[in-house]
Amino acid sequence: MSSPRTVTFGSVIFVSLLAVYAFLALGSGMDRLSAQDPSRASLVPEILSAQAAQAEAALALAQSDYRGAESHAIRALQASPREPRVLGLLASAQLLRGDTWAAHRGFSVARSGGWRDPVTQSYWANDQLSRGKPQEAIRHLEALLRAQPYLAAGEQLLLAIAQDQSARTALLERLKTHEPLATAVFAVEGTDLSSAVALRGELLLDPQMETQPYGCAIAGSVIEGLAERQMSDRADAVAAQHCPI
């Protein structure tokens, strides 16, 4: 097994897991009810009990209670040992409390089935980026964008890739040859972040893209987004290169 590297998540773990907590709050409440009144335990099916433990783990992470999060995640794993998101929760708690080896092992197991888990995808994308393997990082970015295109995790990974010169070059080459990825990256209707729109404008104006105009179907969303945010000069430049009237 390869050794773990330091991986920076920013706010992605908290954003992703708070969403999990909100989704699973009902399960957590029912699980507490069964603990207070054992006679009602039959009302809480196994899957809901696992979801409740996931919710508790997510909440503990948001509160910076990493040991508590690890404990809840272990309980969730016992109830649902094949769920990749549970493995991602456990590995996240271990990573945030400083146990990088345990986290790396957990994410290694989660990777085989965690293609829809943004935390697992983020870990491996950053890991591959830090090892000088931009193509692998981009592959994880693609998987993340397919599963949840407007999640903060995807935006943070795209920014990290764009700021690494070798990764940026690889990304631009991939964008030119893989239309589904280009469509996902340059769709900005679901974001309110001006920085996200500006980044995509910057990518479209990169000298590496001069020989490949995308057309209005792909670039149009970015052009409109730039214009709406008073970045008219950049919008005009993108339009002239990719969507001339």
Disulfide bonds with the S-S distance in Angstrom:
Cys216-Cys243 1.71
